[in-house]
Amino acid sequence: MAKKSVEARAKKPPKFSTRTVKRCWKCGRKHGYMRQFDICRICFRELASTGQLPGVKRSSW
């Protein structure tokens, strides 16, 4: 979990557009972020395995 101050800083509009930090809405992680789902890879895996993400299913072959 990210600190509250770090999350608040990420929500502020940046001085330059390249400084925008995308963070996971669930845990606040910034690395391994998936734009399509707006969450990090760890939370994606948890939610996908429990079937809470619509349109995502585990592959089996």
Residue pairs with C-beta under 8 A, 6 or more apart in sequence:
1 27
1 28
2 23
2 27
2 28
2 29
2 30
6 28
7 23
7 28
9 21
10 21
10 23
10 30
14 20
14 21
21 30
22 30
22 33
22 35
22 38
23 29
23 30
23 33
24 30
24 33
24 38
24 39
24 40
24 43
25 38
25 39
26 39
26 40
26 43
27 40
27 42
27 43
29 40
29 42
29 43
30 40
31 40
32 40
32 41
32 42
33 39
33 40
33 41
34 40
34 41
34 44
37 44
37 53
39 47
44 53
47 53
48 56
48 57
48 58
49 58
